[in-house]
Amino acid sequence: MASLEELKVAEEELRMQNAQLADGRAREDRELHHYRQLFTYSPAAALLTDRRGAILEANRAAAALFRREAKHLAGKPIEALLELRARERFRREFARVGADSEITDWRIVFHRVGDLPIEVCAAIAFVPGIGATASGALYWMLTPTIPAGDARLKASSDIARDQPSAVR
């Protein structure tokens, strides 16, 4: 049977380990908060989707781009934000995005409620197993190709350009 002294030593070691774990957890929480703030307040429109294209998160710039609140984008399939005639091509091209590929220049025309459509240049990267998405997620950076609301973007916009030009 262990002596009282051995039990006290073991108890002290457990206290020290618990303190180290608590410090590590606090550091991780601060880092998570830091990166969450960077995502949320980035001036670039960014989305995080699951591998099927359902929006998991949208930052403030993406919400402004789509003229919707970020909380109303979550759960919505990204395809639902597209111009109707662009959806079939989008489905074909999106099916090619995988864990080992990255799209760097995909022109996509999105529909915006109460406004003209907007063409964006999308860069998409696979992010392995984050949060609740153990199978990984897709990180989207969306950059308008012309100023928002520019009258030059007509319904006859060149939808053919919505194919990705660089898949690695």
Secondary structure, DSSP 8 states (H G I E B T S, - for coil): ---HHHHHHHHHHHHHHHHHHHHHHHHHHHHHHHHHHHHHH-SSEEEEE-TT-BEEEE-HHHHHHHTS-HHHHTTSBGGGGB-GGGHHHHHHHHTT--TT-EEEEEEEEE--TTS--EEEEEEEEEE-SBTTBTT-EEEEEEEESS-TT-TT--TT--GGGGSBS-B-
